[in-house]
Amino acid sequence: MRIQSQLPDGTVDLDNPVWTPDGRHVLAVGARQDGGPQNLHDDVYAVPAAGGEPFVAVRGVGMISLIAAAEGRIYFLGSAFEGLAARPLPDGLWVAAFDPAAEPQEPRLMTDPKTVDCEGVPGGLVVTGDGVLALVRNRGAVELRQIPLDADRTPLDELAVIAGGQVVIKAFAEDAGRVAVVVATPESAGEVVLVGTDIKTDFGAELRETGIRPLREIHGTAPDGYPVHGWVVLPEGEGPHPVVLSIHGGPYMYYGWGLFDEAQVYASAGYAVVLANPRGSAGYGLDHGAAIVNALGTVDADDVLALLDAALELPECDAERVGVMGGSYGGFMTSWLAAHHGHRFKAAWSERAVNAWDSFVGSSDIGWWFAQTYCGADPDVQRAVSPLTYADKIAIPFAVVHSEQDWRCPLEQAQRMFVALKTNGTEAELLIFPGEGHELTRSGRPVHRRQRFDAVLEWWGRHLGESIGTETT
């Protein structure tokens, strides 16, 4: 839900509204509008229900994703940084006093920024008499944790787990002490569970009957000794199976313990799918997430290759038939690996990728500051970490896949890479989905999502071949 309101000095969009307990104000998040130095900070605004001018209730210290109200207090999930220095930072839980008659109070951080990384999904912040309920990322899991009302930079291991394990909690609700959660597991996209009881749905039963392939947790070690965590999804049969290294977007995102439709489709077709959470991913602490700031294509590349090596030690995986694919940042990394480590792969599938930071800066809807966050502002440095710069080094068959109305990574990112590859004589194909945006693989038209899966499987069938000793469906 979005509220649009005229403030005295301009227009501000207000998101994620909630009522105060007394019903006198609506609280919402909006970008700072005080006319001060340029920054990327959000504030919490209060809109009087009886009419009147909105006013700032809490001045944030970074970006804010969710808010919740209690008597005389405002809680919010957000990060902390100075000015324009946004980073891949975890969302922590903050609290500030709320008094409409007083100046905004300084917020206080309740969770440890080094270890606690909250997931800001709608409705994902609830205040109870015992504490604040929030979703917290933890090594591929998303858990429902309770944060004490008197918490003060409390670390992850001191926050009570209400619902967790090798699952992804996607949503929750609380009423009179009862908590219901929506739980995704490796075998289900989501079941409603009443915590502390045996009451749950079984929406995934029909899907399980079709044959869900299990997630196998694996670990690798990067050249500098850093531990790398991830999974492999293996097809039926002994193999050896051709292997697809799949790289997630973000980069401050993660693969997790929930059902992943893409991995299941590829595994059911006979491909072993490797899923890594390299440095730069979310859910592994502050240092892990920030490790690739001004270091794209370094330790993140080392990490995904290290986990690939761990998977290739399995007898079910064929080290001679390996492909790489990914979307958004995963597309960037696919292009980067194809240029710098192309000998490791038979072919590449790069989707909705960032290939050139120079044009991305002025055209992406994520904001001009994003490239500066990861690469810095120097145009020469941006070119040095752009896969397009190294297109002449890509010699393996390369699929450039994009959506016509992608505003996050605009279409020209694909067009420029495709032209460069064809100019260099590389075997390249360009596939564009009309009318789709950046979220094609998650919320695109069903017909296009099916066509995309068909195209992916045709590509890997052509370049990696079929599994040995495996029946595919």
C-alpha positions as CSV (number, residue, x, y, z in Angstrom):
1,M,0.0,0.0,0.0
2,R,1.3,3.5,-0.8
3,I,0.2,6.9,0.4
4,Q,1.0,10.0,-1.5
5,S,0.9,13.2,0.5
6,Q,1.9,16.8,-0.1
7,L,4.6,17.9,2.4
8,P,5.3,21.7,2.8
9,D,8.5,21.5,0.7
10,G,7.6,19.0,-1.9
11,T,6.0,15.6,-2.7
12,V,7.0,12.4,-0.9
13,D,5.9,8.8,-1.5
14,L,5.0,7.0,1.7
15,D,5.1,3.2,1.9
16,N,4.2,0.5,4.4
17,P,1.6,2.3,6.5
18,V,0.5,1.2,9.9
19,W,-1.8,2.6,12.5
20,T,-0.7,3.7,15.9
21,P,-2.5,1.8,18.7
22,D,-4.7,4.8,19.6
23,G,-5.8,5.2,16.0
24,R,-4.8,8.9,15.9
25,H,-2.0,8.6,13.4
26,V,-0.9,6.5,10.4
27,L,2.8,5.9,10.3
28,A,4.6,5.3,7.0
29,V,8.1,5.3,5.5
30,G,9.4,7.9,3.1
31,A,12.6,9.4,1.8
32,R,14.0,12.3,3.8
33,Q,12.7,15.7,2.6
34,D,14.4,18.2,4.8
35,G,16.4,20.0,2.1
36,G,19.7,19.1,3.8
37,P,22.7,17.4,2.3
38,Q,21.9,14.8,-0.3
39,N,21.5,11.4,1.3
40,L,19.7,8.0,0.9
41,H,18.1,8.1,4.3
42,D,14.4,7.3,5.1
43,D,12.3,8.8,7.9
44,V,9.1,7.6,9.5
45,Y,6.3,10.1,8.9
46,A,3.2,10.4,11.0
47,V,-0.1,11.4,9.2
48,P,-2.8,12.7,11.6
49,A,-6.0,10.7,11.1
50,A,-8.1,13.7,11.8
51,G,-6.3,15.8,9.1
52,G,-3.4,18.1,9.2
53,E,0.2,18.2,8.0
54,P,2.3,15.0,8.0
55,F,5.4,15.3,10.3
56,V,8.6,13.4,10.9
57,A,8.1,10.9,13.8
58,V,11.5,9.2,13.6
59,R,14.6,10.3,11.7
60,G,16.2,7.2,10.3
61,V,20.0,6.7,10.1
62,G,19.8,4.8,6.8
63,M,17.2,3.0,4.8
64,I,14.0,1.7,6.4
65,S,12.0,-1.3,5.2
66,L,9.2,-2.0,7.8
67,I,7.7,-0.3,10.8
68,A,5.5,-1.4,13.7
69,A,3.9,0.7,16.4
70,A,3.4,0.2,20.1
71,E,2.2,2.5,22.8
72,G,4.6,5.4,22.8
73,R,7.2,3.6,20.7
74,I,8.0,3.0,17.0
75,Y,10.0,-0.1,15.9
76,F,11.5,-0.4,12.5
77,L,13.8,-2.5,10.4
78,G,16.6,-0.6,8.7
79,S,20.3,-0.1,8.1
80,A,22.7,2.6,9.2
81,F,25.2,4.6,7.1
82,E,26.3,8.1,6.4
83,G,24.9,10.2,3.5
84,L,25.2,8.3,0.2
85,A,27.4,5.6,1.6
86,A,24.8,2.8,1.2
87,R,26.3,-0.7,1.5
88,P,24.9,-4.3,1.4
89,L,23.9,-3.9,5.0
90,P,21.7,-6.1,7.1
91,D,18.4,-4.8,8.3
92,G,18.5,-4.5,12.1
93,L,15.7,-3.8,14.6
94,W,15.5,-0.2,15.9
95,V,13.2,1.5,18.4
96,A,12.4,5.2,19.1
97,A,10.0,7.0,21.4
98,F,7.0,8.5,19.7
99,D,5.4,11.7,21.1
100,P,3.5,13.8,18.6
101,A,4.1,16.9,20.7
102,A,7.9,16.4,20.9
103,E,10.8,16.5,18.5
104,P,11.8,13.2,16.9
105,Q,13.9,11.0,19.2
106,E,17.1,9.3,18.2
107,P,16.5,5.6,17.4
108,R,18.3,2.9,19.3
109,L,19.6,-0.3,17.7
110,M,18.3,-3.4,19.4
111,T,20.1,-6.1,17.4
112,D,23.7,-6.8,16.7
113,P,24.6,-5.5,13.2
114,K,27.3,-8.1,12.8
115,T,25.1,-11.2,13.1
116,V,21.4,-10.2,12.8
117,D,20.0,-9.8,9.3
118,C,16.2,-9.3,9.2
119,E,14.0,-10.0,6.3
120,G,11.7,-7.1,5.5
121,V,8.6,-8.8,4.0
122,P,5.2,-7.1,4.4
123,G,3.7,-7.8,7.8
124,G,7.1,-9.1,9.0
125,L,7.3,-7.1,12.2
126,V,4.9,-7.6,15.1
127,V,5.1,-6.2,18.6
128,T,3.9,-8.5,21.5
129,G,4.0,-8.2,25.2
130,D,7.0,-10.6,25.3
131,G,9.0,-9.0,22.5
132,V,9.2,-8.1,18.8
133,L,8.7,-10.9,16.3
134,A,10.8,-10.6,13.1
135,L,12.0,-12.8,10.3
136,V,15.8,-13.3,10.4
137,R,18.1,-14.7,7.7
138,N,20.5,-17.4,8.9
139,R,22.7,-19.3,6.5
140,G,20.0,-20.1,3.9
141,A,17.3,-20.3,6.5
142,V,14.8,-17.6,7.4
143,E,13.6,-18.0,11.0
144,L,11.0,-16.4,13.1
145,R,12.8,-14.9,16.1
146,Q,11.7,-13.0,19.2
147,I,13.7,-9.9,20.1
148,P,13.3,-8.8,23.8
149,L,11.8,-5.4,24.3
150,D,14.9,-4.4,26.3
151,A,17.3,-5.8,23.7
152,D,20.5,-3.7,23.1
153,R,22.5,-4.9,20.1
154,T,21.7,-8.4,21.0
155,P,23.5,-11.1,18.9
156,L,21.7,-13.7,16.9
157,D,22.4,-16.6,19.2
158,E,20.6,-14.8,22.0
159,L,17.3,-14.3,20.1
160,A,14.7,-17.0,20.8
161,V,13.7,-19.1,17.8
162,I,9.9,-19.2,17.5
163,A,10.0,-21.2,14.3
164,G,13.1,-22.3,12.4
165,G,15.3,-25.0,11.2
166,Q,16.2,-25.9,7.6
167,V,13.2,-23.9,6.4
168,V,12.3,-20.5,5.0
169,I,9.5,-18.7,6.9
170,K,7.8,-16.6,4.3
171,A,5.1,-14.9,6.5
172,F,3.6,-15.0,9.9
173,A,0.8,-13.7,12.0
174,E,0.2,-13.5,15.8
175,D,-2.9,-13.2,17.8
176,A,-3.3,-13.6,21.6
177,G,-0.1,-15.5,21.9
178,R,-0.8,-17.9,19.0
179,V,1.5,-17.7,16.0
180,A,0.9,-19.0,12.5
181,V,3.6,-19.2,9.9
182,V,3.9,-19.9,6.3
183,V,6.9,-22.4,5.9
184,A,8.7,-23.2,2.7
185,T,10.8,-26.4,2.8
186,P,12.9,-28.2,0.2
187,E,9.7,-30.1,-0.6
188,S,7.0,-27.4,-0.4
189,A,6.7,-23.9,-1.6
190,G,4.7,-23.0,1.5
191,E,2.5,-24.6,4.3
192,V,0.6,-22.8,7.0
193,V,1.6,-24.1,10.4
194,L,0.2,-23.2,13.8
195,V,3.4,-23.0,15.9
196,G,3.5,-25.5,18.8
197,T,0.8,-27.7,17.4
198,D,0.4,-30.5,14.8
199,I,-2.0,-28.3,12.8
200,K,-0.6,-27.6,9.3
201,T,-1.7,-27.7,5.7
202,D,-0.3,-30.1,3.0
203,F,-0.5,-28.0,-0.2
204,G,2.7,-29.6,-1.4
205,A,1.4,-33.2,-1.4
206,E,0.5,-33.3,-5.1
207,L,3.9,-31.7,-6.0
208,R,5.8,-34.2,-3.9
209,E,4.1,-37.1,-5.8
210,T,5.7,-35.8,-9.0
211,G,9.2,-36.4,-7.5
212,I,11.0,-33.6,-5.7
213,R,14.7,-33.9,-5.7
214,P,16.4,-33.3,-2.3
215,L,18.8,-30.5,-1.4
216,R,22.2,-31.8,-0.4
217,E,24.1,-29.4,1.7
218,I,27.8,-29.1,0.7
219,H,30.8,-27.0,1.7
220,G,33.8,-25.7,-0.1
221,T,36.9,-23.8,0.7
222,A,38.1,-20.7,-1.3
223,P,41.8,-20.3,-2.2
224,D,42.2,-17.9,0.8
225,G,40.8,-20.5,3.2
226,Y,37.3,-18.9,3.4
227,P,34.5,-21.5,4.0
228,V,31.8,-21.5,1.3
229,H,28.3,-22.8,1.9
230,G,25.7,-24.1,-0.5
231,W,23.8,-27.0,-2.0
232,V,23.6,-29.4,-4.9
233,V,20.4,-30.8,-6.3
234,L,21.1,-34.2,-7.9
235,P,18.9,-36.0,-10.5
236,E,17.8,-39.6,-10.1
237,G,20.3,-42.2,-11.0
238,E,24.0,-42.7,-10.4
239,G,25.1,-40.5,-13.3
240,P,27.6,-39.0,-13.9
241,H,25.3,-36.1,-14.6
242,P,26.1,-32.9,-16.4
243,V,26.4,-30.0,-14.0
244,V,24.9,-26.5,-14.0
245,L,26.4,-23.9,-11.7
246,S,23.5,-21.5,-10.9
247,I,24.3,-18.1,-9.4
248,H,21.7,-16.0,-7.5
249,G,21.0,-12.3,-8.1
250,G,21.3,-9.4,-5.7
251,P,24.2,-9.7,-5.0
252,Y,22.9,-9.2,-1.4
253,M,20.4,-12.1,-1.7
254,Y,20.7,-15.8,-1.0
255,Y,19.8,-19.3,-2.0
256,G,17.9,-21.0,0.8
257,W,16.2,-24.1,2.2
258,G,12.9,-23.4,0.4
259,L,11.7,-25.2,-2.7
260,F,13.4,-23.7,-5.7
261,D,11.4,-24.4,-8.9
262,E,14.3,-23.8,-11.3
263,A,16.7,-26.3,-9.6
264,Q,13.9,-28.8,-9.6
265,V,13.2,-28.4,-13.3
266,Y,16.8,-28.7,-14.2
267,A,17.4,-31.7,-11.9
268,S,14.3,-33.5,-13.2
269,A,15.8,-33.1,-16.7
270,G,19.0,-34.8,-15.6
271,Y,21.3,-31.9,-14.6
272,A,23.1,-31.6,-11.2
273,V,22.5,-28.1,-10.0
274,V,25.0,-26.3,-7.8
275,L,23.7,-23.4,-5.6
276,A,26.3,-21.3,-3.8
277,N,26.0,-18.4,-1.4
278,P,29.4,-16.7,-2.0
279,R,30.7,-13.6,-0.2
280,G,28.3,-10.8,-1.0
281,S,25.3,-12.9,-0.1
282,A,22.8,-12.1,2.7
283,G,22.3,-14.1,5.8
284,Y,25.9,-14.8,6.8
285,G,26.7,-11.7,8.7
286,L,27.8,-8.1,8.0
287,D,31.4,-8.9,6.9
288,H,30.3,-11.7,4.5
289,G,27.8,-9.4,2.8
290,A,30.1,-6.4,2.5
291,A,33.2,-8.4,1.3
292,I,32.6,-7.6,-2.4
293,V,32.2,-3.8,-2.0
294,N,34.8,-2.4,-4.5
295,A,35.8,-6.1,-5.1
296,L,33.3,-7.5,-7.6
297,G,34.6,-10.5,-9.5
298,T,37.2,-11.4,-6.9
299,V,36.3,-13.4,-3.7
300,D,32.7,-13.9,-5.0
301,A,34.1,-15.6,-8.1
302,D,36.5,-17.6,-5.9
303,D,33.7,-18.8,-3.7
304,V,31.3,-20.0,-6.4
305,L,34.1,-21.9,-8.1
306,A,35.2,-23.4,-4.8
307,L,31.7,-24.7,-4.2
308,L,31.6,-26.0,-7.8
309,D,34.8,-27.9,-7.1
310,A,33.3,-29.4,-4.0
311,A,30.3,-30.6,-6.0
312,L,32.5,-32.0,-8.8
313,E,34.1,-34.3,-6.2
314,L,30.8,-36.2,-6.0
315,P,30.7,-39.3,-8.2
316,E,27.3,-38.3,-9.5
317,C,28.7,-35.1,-11.1
318,D,30.5,-35.0,-14.5
319,A,33.5,-32.6,-14.2
320,E,33.8,-32.7,-18.0
321,R,30.4,-31.3,-18.7
322,V,29.7,-28.1,-16.7
323,G,27.7,-25.0,-17.6
324,V,27.1,-21.7,-15.7
325,M,24.0,-19.6,-15.5
326,G,22.5,-16.8,-13.5
327,G,20.3,-13.7,-13.5
328,S,20.8,-10.1,-12.6
329,Y,24.0,-10.1,-10.5
330,G,24.1,-13.8,-11.3
331,G,24.0,-12.8,-14.9
332,F,26.9,-10.4,-14.3
333,M,28.8,-13.3,-12.6
334,T,28.0,-15.6,-15.5
335,S,29.5,-13.2,-18.0
336,W,32.5,-12.5,-15.7
337,L,33.2,-16.2,-15.3
338,A,32.8,-16.9,-19.0
339,A,35.4,-14.2,-19.7
340,H,37.9,-15.0,-16.9
341,H,37.4,-18.7,-16.2
342,G,35.8,-19.8,-19.5
343,H,37.9,-23.0,-19.6
344,R,35.9,-24.4,-16.7
345,F,32.6,-24.4,-18.7
346,K,31.1,-25.8,-21.9
347,A,28.6,-23.0,-22.3
348,A,26.9,-20.1,-20.4
349,W,23.4,-18.7,-20.0
350,S,23.4,-15.1,-18.8
351,E,20.1,-13.6,-18.0
352,R,18.9,-10.0,-17.2
353,A,22.5,-9.2,-16.5
354,V,24.5,-6.2,-15.5
355,N,27.2,-6.1,-18.2
356,A,28.2,-2.5,-18.3
357,W,28.2,-0.2,-15.3
358,D,28.6,3.0,-17.2
359,S,25.1,2.9,-18.8
360,F,23.6,1.1,-15.8
361,V,24.3,4.2,-13.6
362,G,22.0,6.4,-15.5
363,S,19.2,4.0,-16.6
364,S,18.5,1.4,-13.8
365,D,15.5,1.9,-11.6
366,I,17.4,0.8,-8.6
367,G,19.1,4.2,-8.5
368,W,22.3,5.8,-9.7
369,W,24.0,5.2,-6.4
370,F,23.9,1.4,-6.7
371,A,26.9,1.1,-9.0
372,Q,28.8,3.6,-6.9
373,T,28.1,1.4,-3.9
374,Y,29.7,-1.7,-5.4
375,C,32.2,-0.2,-7.9
376,G,32.9,3.3,-6.8
377,A,32.4,6.5,-8.9
378,D,35.5,6.3,-11.1
379,P,34.4,5.5,-14.7
380,D,37.6,3.7,-15.3
381,V,37.0,1.4,-12.3
382,Q,33.4,0.8,-13.4
383,R,34.7,-0.2,-16.9
384,A,37.3,-2.5,-15.3
385,V,34.6,-4.5,-13.5
386,S,32.1,-4.6,-16.4
387,P,31.9,-7.9,-18.2
388,L,31.4,-6.1,-21.5
389,T,35.0,-4.9,-21.3
390,Y,36.1,-8.5,-21.5
391,A,33.7,-9.7,-24.1
392,D,36.6,-10.5,-26.5
393,K,37.8,-13.1,-24.0
394,I,34.5,-15.1,-24.1
395,A,35.0,-18.1,-26.4
396,I,32.3,-20.5,-25.1
397,P,28.7,-20.7,-26.5
398,F,26.9,-17.9,-24.8
399,A,23.1,-17.2,-24.4
400,V,22.1,-13.6,-23.8
401,V,18.6,-13.6,-22.3
402,H,16.6,-10.5,-21.3
403,S,13.1,-9.0,-20.9
404,E,11.9,-6.2,-23.1
405,Q,10.7,-4.1,-20.2
406,D,13.4,-4.7,-17.7
407,W,13.9,-1.4,-15.9
408,R,16.3,-2.8,-13.3
409,C,18.9,-4.0,-15.8
410,P,17.7,-2.3,-19.0
411,L,17.6,-4.1,-22.3
412,E,20.7,-2.3,-23.7
413,Q,22.7,-4.3,-21.2
414,A,21.9,-7.4,-23.2
415,Q,22.1,-5.8,-26.6
416,R,25.6,-4.4,-26.1
417,M,26.9,-7.7,-24.9
418,F,25.3,-9.6,-27.8
419,V,26.7,-7.3,-30.4
420,A,30.2,-7.5,-28.8
421,L,30.1,-11.3,-28.8
422,K,28.9,-11.5,-32.4
423,T,31.5,-9.0,-33.5
424,N,34.2,-11.1,-31.9
425,G,32.9,-14.3,-33.6
426,T,31.6,-16.0,-30.5
427,E,28.8,-18.4,-30.8
428,A,26.0,-16.3,-29.2
429,E,22.2,-16.2,-29.2
430,L,19.9,-13.5,-28.1
431,L,16.5,-14.3,-26.5
432,I,14.2,-11.4,-25.5
433,F,10.8,-11.9,-23.8
434,P,8.3,-9.2,-25.0
435,G,6.3,-7.3,-22.3
436,E,8.2,-8.8,-19.4
437,G,10.3,-7.2,-16.7
438,H,13.1,-8.1,-14.4
439,E,10.9,-10.6,-12.5
440,L,10.2,-12.8,-15.4
441,T,11.4,-16.0,-13.7
442,R,9.4,-15.3,-10.6
443,S,6.2,-13.5,-11.6
444,G,6.2,-13.4,-15.4
445,R,3.4,-14.6,-17.6
446,P,3.0,-18.4,-17.2
447,V,3.4,-18.9,-21.0
448,H,6.7,-17.0,-21.0
449,R,8.0,-18.8,-17.9
450,R,7.2,-22.2,-19.6
451,Q,8.9,-21.0,-22.9
452,R,11.9,-19.9,-20.9
453,F,12.3,-23.3,-19.2
454,D,12.0,-25.0,-22.6
455,A,14.7,-22.7,-24.0
456,V,17.0,-23.4,-21.0
457,L,16.6,-27.1,-21.3
458,E,17.2,-27.0,-25.0
459,W,20.3,-25.0,-24.5
460,W,21.8,-27.3,-22.0
461,G,20.7,-30.4,-23.9
462,R,22.6,-29.0,-26.9
463,H,25.8,-28.0,-25.0
464,L,26.0,-30.4,-22.1
465,G,24.1,-33.5,-23.4
466,E,22.1,-35.9,-21.3
467,S,22.9,-37.7,-18.0
468,I,24.3,-41.2,-18.1
469,G,22.1,-43.8,-16.5
470,T,19.3,-41.4,-15.8
471,E,15.7,-41.4,-17.0
472,T,14.4,-37.9,-17.5
473,T,10.8,-36.6,-17.6
